[in-house]
Amino acid sequence: MPGRSLVTLRAAITAFFTLDGFLFAGWVVRIPDIKHQTHASAGALGLALLGVSAGAVLTMTLTGRLCRRYGSHPVTVVCMVVLALSVALPPLTRSAPVLGAVLLLFGAAYGGVNVAFNSAAVDLVAALRKPIMPSFHAAFSLGGMVGAGLGGLVAGVLSPARHLLALSVIGLLVTAVAGRILLRHEPPVPPERTPAPGAEQGGGAAGSPGGRGLVVVLGLVALCTAYGEGAMADWGALHLQQDLAASPGTAAAGYACFALAMTVGRLTGSALLGRLGRARTVIAGGTVAAAGMLLGSLAPSVGAALAGFAVTGLGLANLFPVAVERAGALAGPSGVAVASTLGYGGMLLGPPAIGFMADWFSLPAALTSVAALAAVAAVIGVTTRRALGR
C-alpha cells in the first residue's frame, strides 16, 4: 500500500478512536440526569450501568472472530454506527430495567468497536514499522476530554435527550466520512505477516502454547493499567475530599490531573517507544506509576497527592497501548480481543475492589493496590523482555 494511503488510513482510524472517547464521555456526564429521569435508586442505577460492562465483555471475543472473517475495517464501521445510534437511547428510558437493556446494546457496540479499531490500528502499526499505537489511544483520551468538557458546558442548556441526539448525529456524520476511507482500503499486511493460504493472519506466533500464554500475560498488563484507570475515576476525588479535606473543586481536579497526564504521556508515547522499546517502556511505566500512586494515596497534603496522581497517569499511559499492539501482532484480532477483555475486566474489578478494601482497611490503603498492580506490570515487563522485543 502506498505511503500516502497509509497516512490517510491512519487519519481515519484516529478519527474513530477520537469519536469513541467523545461519545462515551458525552454519555457519562449525563448519567446524573438519567438517574433522576428514571427515578432509579443508587443500587438500581449501579445494576443498570453494569449493562455497559456486560455488553462489552460479551462481544469482545465475538468481535475478534468477526474481524478475522470479515475484516477489521467493516466491523469497525458497523459497530460505530450502532454505538452512535445507541448513545441517543438512554434519555428515552423511564425505568432502571429498560435503561439496563439499552446500556447492554450500548456496551456491546462499545466493546465491539474497541476490538475492531484496535485490530485495524495493529495492522497499520505493523505496516508502517513505527511505534505509533500510543497516538491512537491519545486520540481516544483527547476525544473523552472534549466530550466531557462539551457535556459540562451544554448540561444546563440542552436536555439529555437533545444533547445525546446531537452526539448521535455527530457520530453518524464522522462515521460516514471516516468509514468510507476504511471501507476503500484493505488492512495493510507487511510481507513477513502475510499468511499462508488457509492460515489466520498473525496466528503463527500464537499458535503455540507459549504464544497463547504470552497473549494472556499481555492481557494482564492491560488489566493492571485499566484497574488503575477505573480506581482513579471512581475513588480519586473521594480520597482527596474525605482523607485530605480538599474542597469539591480541588477534589474534582484530581482525576483531571491524572487524565491530562495520561493524555500527554500517550501523545509522547511514540517517541518514548522509539527510544526505549516495548519492554523498557512497560518496565519504566509500571515503576513510575507505582511510585506515583504510593505518593498519591499516602501523601499527607493535597498538592503532593495531585502530583502523585499526575505521575501515575504518566506511568500508566502507554502500558495498555503496548499490550494491545503486541497481543495483536502475535495473534491478530483474537489477541486484541483477549487483551481488551482482560483490560476491561480490570476496569470493572478496580472500583468495587477498592470499595471492599476501603471498608476493611482505609481508602488510602486500598488505593495502594493500584501501585501494587502497576509494579506487577513492571515485573511482567522484566520477565517477558525478550518476547516483548522492541
PEGIFEN-V846660 format. One record per residue. N is the residue number from 0. PSI is psi in radians with two decimals (NA if undefined). OMEGA is omega in whole degrees, -180 to 180 (999 if undefined). BURIAL is + if it has 24 or more other ideal C-beta (glycine too) atoms within 12 Angstrom, else -. Layout:
N;PSI;OMEGA;BURIAL
N;PSI;OMEGA;BURIAL
This chain:
0;2.28;-179;-
1;2.70;-178;-
2;-0.67;-179;-
3;-0.65;178;-
4;-0.64;179;-
5;-0.66;178;+
6;-0.76;178;-
7;-0.73;179;-
8;-0.69;178;+
9;-0.73;180;+
10;-0.70;-179;+
11;-0.77;180;+
12;-0.69;177;+
13;-0.68;179;+
14;-0.67;179;+
15;-0.70;176;+
16;-0.79;-179;+
17;-0.79;-179;+
18;-0.67;179;+
19;-0.86;178;+
20;-0.67;-179;+
21;-0.83;-179;+
22;-0.75;-177;+
23;-0.75;180;+
24;-0.65;178;+
25;-0.67;176;+
26;-0.75;-174;+
27;-0.71;-176;+
28;-0.26;179;+
29;0.09;180;+
30;-0.78;178;+
31;-0.70;178;-
32;-0.70;180;+
33;-0.65;177;+
34;-0.81;179;+
35;-0.71;-178;-
36;-0.67;-178;+
37;-0.07;-178;+
38;0.64;-177;-
39;2.47;171;+
40;2.97;179;-
41;-0.72;180;-
42;-0.76;-180;-
43;-0.68;178;-
44;-0.71;179;+
45;-0.74;178;-
46;-0.68;179;-
47;-0.71;-179;+
48;-0.41;175;+
49;-0.33;178;+
50;-0.65;178;+
51;-0.86;-178;+
52;-0.78;-178;+
53;-0.77;179;+
54;-0.71;-179;+
55;-0.83;-178;+
56;-0.68;-178;+
57;-0.58;-174;+
58;-0.24;-174;+
59;-0.83;180;+
60;-0.71;178;+
61;-0.67;-179;+
62;-0.62;176;+
63;-0.74;179;+
64;-0.71;179;+
65;-0.66;179;+
66;-0.68;178;+
67;-0.62;-176;+
68;-0.78;-173;-
69;-0.22;-177;-
70;2.56;-176;+
71;-0.47;-177;+
72;-0.90;177;+
73;-0.68;-179;+
74;-0.67;177;+
75;-0.81;-177;+
76;-0.80;-179;+
77;-0.80;-179;+
78;-0.65;180;+
79;-0.61;175;+
80;-0.79;179;+
81;-0.71;179;+
82;-0.80;-179;+
83;-0.68;179;+
84;-0.70;-174;+
85;-0.37;-180;+
86;-0.35;180;+
87;-0.13;-173;+
88;-0.62;-177;+
89;-0.70;180;+
90;-0.23;180;+
91;-0.12;-178;+
92;2.69;-180;+
93;0.15;178;-
94;2.72;-178;-
95;-0.72;179;+
96;-0.72;178;-
97;-0.68;176;+
98;-0.74;178;+
99;-0.71;180;+
100;-0.71;178;+
101;-0.72;-179;+
102;-0.42;174;+
103;-0.74;177;+
104;-0.78;178;+
105;-0.78;180;+
106;-0.66;178;+
107;-0.76;178;+
108;-0.68;-180;+
109;-0.82;178;+
110;-0.72;-179;+
111;-0.78;-177;+
112;-0.54;178;+
113;-0.73;177;+
114;-0.74;-175;+
115;-0.85;-177;+
116;-0.40;171;+
117;-0.65;176;+
118;-0.75;177;+
119;-0.70;179;+
120;-0.68;179;+
121;-0.77;178;+
122;-0.72;-178;+
123;-0.70;178;+
124;-0.77;-180;+
125;-0.66;-179;+
126;-0.68;-179;+
127;-0.36;-177;+
128;0.64;177;-
129;2.49;-177;-
130;1.20;-173;+
131;0.10;-177;+
132;-0.73;179;+
133;-0.50;-178;+
134;-0.60;177;+
135;-0.74;179;+
136;-0.49;172;+
137;-0.66;177;+
138;-0.70;176;+
139;-0.80;-179;+
140;-0.75;179;+
141;-0.72;177;+
142;-0.69;178;+
143;-0.72;180;+
144;-0.71;178;+
145;-0.76;-180;+
146;-0.73;180;+
147;-0.75;179;+
148;-0.78;179;-
149;-0.70;179;+
150;-0.69;178;+
151;-0.65;-179;-
152;-0.69;-175;-
153;-0.05;-175;-
154;-0.63;-180;-
155;-0.05;-176;-
156;-0.79;-177;-
157;2.51;173;-
158;2.78;177;-
159;-0.65;-179;+
160;-0.80;-178;-
161;-0.70;180;-
162;-0.89;-177;+
163;-0.50;174;+
164;-0.69;177;+
165;-0.71;176;+
166;-0.69;179;+
167;-0.77;180;+
168;-0.79;178;-
169;-0.77;-180;+
170;-0.73;-180;+
171;-0.64;179;+
172;-0.78;179;-
173;-0.71;179;+
174;-0.66;179;+
175;-0.70;-178;-
176;-0.97;-178;-
177;-0.56;-180;+
178;-0.62;178;+
179;-0.67;179;-
180;-0.80;179;+
181;-0.78;-176;+
182;-0.35;178;+
183;-0.30;-176;-
184;2.34;169;+
185;2.58;176;-
186;2.26;-179;+
187;2.41;179;+
188;2.00;177;-
189;2.72;-178;-
190;-0.69;-176;-
191;-0.26;179;-
192;0.08;179;+
193;2.09;-176;-
194;2.59;173;-
195;2.76;-180;-
196;2.23;178;-
197;-0.08;-179;-
198;2.71;178;-
199;2.49;177;+
200;2.33;177;+
201;0.07;-174;+
202;-0.27;-175;+
203;-0.87;-177;-
204;-0.56;-178;+
205;-0.06;-178;+
206;-0.44;179;-
207;2.76;177;-
208;-0.66;179;-
209;-0.69;179;-
210;-0.77;178;+
211;-0.70;179;-
212;-0.67;180;+
213;-0.65;177;+
214;-0.74;178;+
215;-0.72;178;+
216;-0.72;176;+
217;-0.62;175;+
218;-0.59;177;+
219;-0.61;175;+
220;-0.76;177;+
221;-0.69;179;+
222;-0.81;180;+
223;-0.68;180;+
224;-0.86;-177;+
225;-0.55;174;+
226;-0.81;180;+
227;-0.72;179;+
228;-0.81;179;+
229;-0.73;-180;+
230;-0.76;-179;+
231;-0.70;-179;+
232;-0.70;-172;+
233;-0.44;-171;+
234;-0.24;-177;+
235;-0.85;-179;+
236;-0.70;-180;+
237;-0.69;178;+
238;-0.80;-179;+
239;-0.73;-176;+
240;-0.75;-174;-
241;-0.76;-173;-
242;-0.44;-177;+
243;0.12;175;+
244;0.62;177;-
245;2.67;175;+
246;2.79;179;-
247;-0.69;180;-
248;-0.75;179;-
249;-0.68;179;+
250;-0.71;179;+
251;-0.48;180;-
252;-0.29;-179;+
253;-0.89;180;+
254;-0.57;178;+
255;-0.72;178;+
256;-0.76;180;+
257;-0.86;-176;+
258;-0.71;180;+
259;-0.74;179;+
260;-0.66;178;+
261;-0.69;179;+
262;-0.79;178;+
263;-0.74;179;+
264;-0.67;-180;+
265;-0.60;178;+
266;-0.54;178;+
267;0.07;-174;+
268;-0.63;-180;+
269;-0.75;178;+
270;-0.68;180;-
271;-0.78;179;+
272;-0.69;178;+
273;-0.56;-178;-
274;-0.74;-173;-
275;-0.48;-172;+
276;2.96;-175;-
277;-0.88;-173;+
278;-0.86;-178;+
279;-0.50;176;+
280;-0.76;178;+
281;-0.79;-179;+
282;-0.87;-179;+
283;-0.76;-179;+
284;-0.79;179;+
285;-0.71;180;+
286;-0.80;180;+
287;-0.76;180;+
288;-0.70;179;+
289;-0.81;179;+
290;-0.75;-180;+
291;-0.71;-177;+
292;-0.54;173;+
293;-0.72;177;+
294;-0.81;-177;+
295;-0.61;-176;+
296;-0.48;-173;+
297;-0.12;-178;+
298;2.51;-179;+
299;-0.08;-178;-
300;2.71;-179;-
301;-0.75;-178;+
302;-0.76;179;-
303;-0.66;179;-
304;-0.74;178;+
305;-0.71;177;+
306;-0.71;178;+
307;-0.71;178;+
308;-0.73;180;+
309;-0.76;178;+
310;-0.67;177;+
311;-0.76;178;+
312;-0.72;178;+
313;-0.73;-178;+
314;-0.71;-177;+
315;-0.29;-167;+
316;-0.80;-170;+
317;0.05;-179;+
318;-0.80;-180;+
319;-0.85;178;+
320;-0.72;180;+
321;-0.77;-179;+
322;-0.80;-178;+
323;-0.75;-179;+
324;-0.78;-178;+
325;-0.68;177;+
326;-0.68;177;+
327;-0.64;178;+
328;-0.57;-179;+
329;-0.69;-170;+
330;0.27;177;+
331;-2.63;-178;+
332;-0.54;178;+
333;-0.72;178;+
334;-0.74;177;+
335;-0.74;-179;+
336;-0.77;-180;+
337;-0.86;-179;+
338;-0.71;-179;+
339;-0.72;-180;+
340;-0.80;178;+
341;-0.71;178;+
342;-0.79;179;+
343;-0.60;175;+
344;-0.64;177;+
345;-0.67;178;+
346;-0.59;176;+
347;-0.70;-176;+
348;-0.62;-172;+
349;-1.06;-175;+
350;-0.87;179;+
351;-0.62;179;+
352;-0.73;177;+
353;-0.71;180;+
354;-0.81;179;-
355;-0.77;-179;-
356;-0.57;177;+
357;-0.65;177;+
358;-0.69;-177;-
359;-0.67;-176;-
360;-1.64;175;-
361;2.85;-180;-
362;-0.77;177;+
363;-0.73;179;+
364;-0.69;180;-
365;-0.67;-179;+
366;-0.34;177;+
367;-0.26;176;+
368;-0.48;175;+
369;-0.76;178;+
370;-0.69;-179;+
371;-0.76;-179;+
372;-0.57;174;+
373;-0.69;177;+
374;-0.63;176;+
375;-0.74;178;+
376;-0.70;179;+
377;-0.71;178;+
378;-0.71;177;-
379;-0.70;177;+
380;-0.69;178;+
381;-0.80;-175;-
382;-0.37;-180;-
383;0.45;-175;+
384;-0.81;-178;-
385;-0.72;-178;-
386;-0.63;179;+
387;-0.69;178;+
388;-2.83;179;-
389;NA;999;-
